[in-house]
């Protein structure tokens, strides 16, 4: 999978994606990226990439003509995405669909955002990483890329891991425990692993995990139960 990043800060890539499993996958060639500096396509001595908004208001807007030139410099754009707080929220399901594209071109905004016309003219899909505003699209693009890269075949090593994760079946994941079976915390608590997990009874363990998943989802993310009723393996909560 290949990512083109249209950005004013190409040095922000690959950042954390150059480390750990995604870093090894990058070295292996499971994924690649090309960070295009939008400013290289600006005209004039000052190489301006932004201008004041029509209609007035605070801040600056990134120019459509400069962004378009940077886009046209990319040999194969594939599916085009603009990272934007106005976009549809990124979900695990959307990440799974996105990895079916061989190439994604991701536009990272700065300032107040980008001239709408470049998004309309080139069919950018707007994707948000959450209901908060960042100062630029680069960290958002890194998050979207991370969510995709770890789903690529071979990147995680053990594919079963992603099947059971939070959101994959519409629920949050159950809690995890490892050795020692009894752990003394520094503040004087003696904490045991839930007995069922050391029972060796796989049916009981699976039932307990399913119950825990459902309980956590009801407590923390009841919205998932509303929207994913059809996907849940567990019975959804009744109001
Ligand atoms: N004026 C914009 C608004 O209110 O929607 C916010 C602009 S923000 C300061 C600058 C850039 O950061 C945006 O163009 C976008 O690329 C990126 N950005 C900020 N928050 C984001 C989010 N939650 N998800 C995705 N991208 C985001």
Boltz pocket constraint, residues with backbone or C-beta under 6 A from the ligand:
constraints:
  - pocket:
      binder: B
      contacts: [[A, 82], [A, 83], [A, 84], [A, 85], [A, 86], [A, 107], [A, 108], [A, 109], [A, 110], [A, 111], [A, 112], [A, 113], [A, 114], [A, 127], [A, 128], [A, 129], [A, 130], [A, 131], [A, 132], [A, 133], [A, 134], [A, 135], [A, 136], [A, 137], [A, 138], [A, 140]]
      max_distance: 6.0
